[in-house]
Amino acid sequence: MAKNQFQKVRGMQDILPADQIAWQHIVQTFTEICEAAGLSRISTPILEDAQLFIRGVGEATEVVHKEMYTLTDRGKGVLALKPEGTAGVVRTYLENGMPSWPKPVGLFYIEPLFRYDRPQEGRYRQHHQLGVEIFGVDSPTADVHTIALANRFYTRLGLATSLQVNSIGSLEARKRYQEALRDYFKPHEPKLTDLAKKQLGSNPLRLLDSKEANMQELIEKAPQILDYLDKSSKEHFAAVLEALDDLGIGYDVNPRLVRGLDYYNQTVFEFKGTRQGSQDSLGGGGRYDGLVELLGGQPTPAVGFGLGLERIKLELEATGHKLEAQKPDVYVVYLGSEAQKAALTLSEKLLDDGLSVRIDLTTKTMKDQLARASKFEAKYALIIGETELKAKKAILKDLKTGNQEPVDVAKASEKLAVLLSS
């Protein structure tokens, strides 16, 4: 067989029909969870001004420094394929007058994101994120509500996850902590990568998010943020933990958790799956009270999260969750060209009436059609031959018991609805 002339671009993925079963289940579950909590779905463009992410996410983050796809817009500016969801949502929030909406403003999205990263299982250069952003509430209850929403989603999917939480404090507390980190890492600067050296100068919290093997021992011995929190930050974090306890949501406090983006403050959190290694993170988020103002708006408290759709799908598969395609209610079978026309008319009518229907559009034998009906695990078959065609009837066969009976074609939909509901 000749090799295909074209192959998918490295790091991209084809989402095939078998993958779509789990894919659609995840998306539908997430949508139901968000809508039940009163959130509204939005979508933002794939392309944004690159400065939106440079300013909002942080120039020294790995996302912007190493992973962002950029292109020149006919020589008039630099655009970026969006590498994360929050900055674009904040831009949308400001541009479309949402600050005047009643608070809180709760939004969710299911979007493709793009990062130039080393491709591996569950990590693609085009991947998809399930995201939530809630604007206008500075109370710890908003943090907990957001965490509980993500936790409810995983529970509804049947996934066992572990939750890690931390506080990176207020801006003032974080400044003190950053100075402590600079003092700690400075003697080790010659051993740092170029990116790490840049992060040491701009935002040393990023060093705690490093995945470099030679950084792990240094990170383990670094000062802890919880020792530098001011009174209000401690009270905020304590209230978050107390509310999680009240809801029965288990968690571990991880003082090394900072998340990978510069806009976070106060509460940060991450959900882990059961798989080991770098693929165990299923998503996370936190509070980002300064981002709206940073991007040109008025000071606005905000909290949100992003969950990796591909990672969640892999976790479902790894933990034995088998999702199957919808089984048809009925398979319409025919014998002869005239019966084929009647069968097609009947199948379209059944589809219009809301039933799940299959019909073989080729000219296979009745035996082959019934074999395919069994393969699809259809519940019933409607069989039309020459005799049935003349009488305007069909044979209704229960494919599980083998029982069959004649039924008027005009009443087939009504008969099936009764049987399927019993």
Disulfide bonds with the S-S distance in Angstrom:
none
